[in-house]
Amino acid sequence: MTAHDLLTEPLLSWRDSKRRRGATTLPGALAKLASGELADFPAAQAHQLEPWSMFLTQLAAISLHRSGTSDPALAEDTWRSLLLELTAGEHEPWCLLVGDLSKPAFLQPPVPEQTLEGWKGWVDHPDDMDVLVTAKAHDVKPSRISGADAESWVFAVVTLQTMQGYPGRGYYGISRMKGGYGSRPRVGNSPDLSLPARFRHDVDVLCTSWDDLLDRGFSERGASLTWTLPWDGTRSLGFNQLAPHFVEVCQRIRLVESPTGIVCRYSTSGARRCLALETTGDVGDPWIPIERKDRGALTVGRRGFNYELLTRILFSGDFAPAAAQVIGSSGDEPLIFLASVMARGQGKTDGLHNRTLQLPREMRRRLGRIDTRDALEQRARSNVQQAKDMRSKVLFPALKKIALGEKTVADEFDRRVDEVFFDELFGNVALGDNEAALSWQKRLQILAWAELQGAIDRCSLPSATWYRSVADAEGIFRGLLKKQFPTLAADLRNERNPEQPET
């Protein structure tokens, strides 16, 4: 018994740029992405869209390479033939439900023991097997999606098998992250924000980086779709058994029919399925920058892609850029930098974080050259340090003056800086270093003064000491601004802007 064949059954809902809906097959989705007809996948939850997009991109690049071509602009029937070639003409690896356990199902490896009797785990809602930690139901309620919704099972299976970390003993995560509590980010560039543009860009990146990964130890004849191989839970695949850009699975699962729809059965394993000896996550993922210090894959925490982390990713030598992030020396059209991640921790998720930056023509040119990129790094690092100094050495002491007891009045200075950091950096790229530094310090001073005034409005000081405390806080701010930023203070004295404090 087989059911829900993604190659022939239009399980996947999609919309075009005019928000008109349709349904298509897996090869149809690839064809519509490549042609630009498809705008989005409305049934994919927010945290599932990037895993699904990466899966489609890997699938497309592998299929194109195996067929000896690189142009993804193919008809649906052609894509169907290419996908079937990856599975030796067998449809079972593309079916959600396959009754014969000796054969693979979609992202579900064959079960050598050919029985599920020892598999104690099961879930009957697709969102219950996802990577989201929903036990406390604070943001996303569990068990919302019907077990009869085949499309939701597709997205849940892909997200679980290609993004999961270490959820607990006996359940191993993917190889593409640093440690079991890491995350798999997606970092890269695109001509624009549309899914088709990013798909075409990234497919080209994966195809052109294929040979580089062979030099790292991957095999041309290695497994591309790891779910097609039997897995008893004890054996791991090494570099020489895997093809570049392989699609991995990390857990032993099997979808089966039930009276209410589909149920997922799952079992523990004794080893990670792919690259068990690699603990840093540096396994050639085209969307993950690698930290040079420890060769570890980028791990993003609860602060997301804030300006400090993005400065390191974009400009510094701290990270080897992801293949999808590299900007060539040729071409002068603007680019979009995109970064997304579901941040993870021990027994929790720390939010879905997305960041988009417009890289103007001049910024793209400078990032594409080593000498000008190094100059940008120095300016960006200096701007980061000045923001830290403005908060810790000017704003923070002033805030303490109006705080009750030992507690400091809360502020949002860092978030305000994050909102303007790259606009200021990119907007001042043509200025000299001294002029750009002064412009940035002025912006920081305005933000810090606004935070102090907001804190004054919110504070609960005794009325008898309110005026003295406020005057002292503002006096501390002015004095420390003059001490820490003398050039700025001198310039402010000359301008006497009413939005800026007198120094």
Secondary structure, DSSP 4 states (H G I P E B T S, - for coil): -EEEETTTS--EEEE-TT--EEEE-HHHHHHHHHHT---B-TTS-GGGHHHHHHHHHHHHHHHHHHHT-------HHHHHHHHHHHTTT-SGGGEEEES-TTS-BTTB---TT---TT--EEESSGGGGSSS--TT-SSS-SS-S-TT-HHHHHHHHHHHHHH----BTTB---SSSSSTT----EEEEESSSSHHHHHHHHHHHHHHTHHHHHHTT--TTSEEEGGGS---SS--B-GGGEEEEEEP--SEEEEEEETTEEEEEEE--SS-SB-TT--S--S--TT--EETTTTEEP---TT-S-HHHHHHHHTSTTEEPPGGG---SS--S-EEEEEEEEEEETTEEEEEEEEEEEE-HHHHHHHTSHHHHHHHHHHHHHHHHHHHHIIIIIIHHHHHHTSSTTPPPP--HHHHHHHHHHHHHHHTTTS-HHHHHHHHHHHHHHHHHHHHHHHHHH----TTTHHHHHHHHHHHHHHHHHHH-HHHHHHHHHH--TTS---
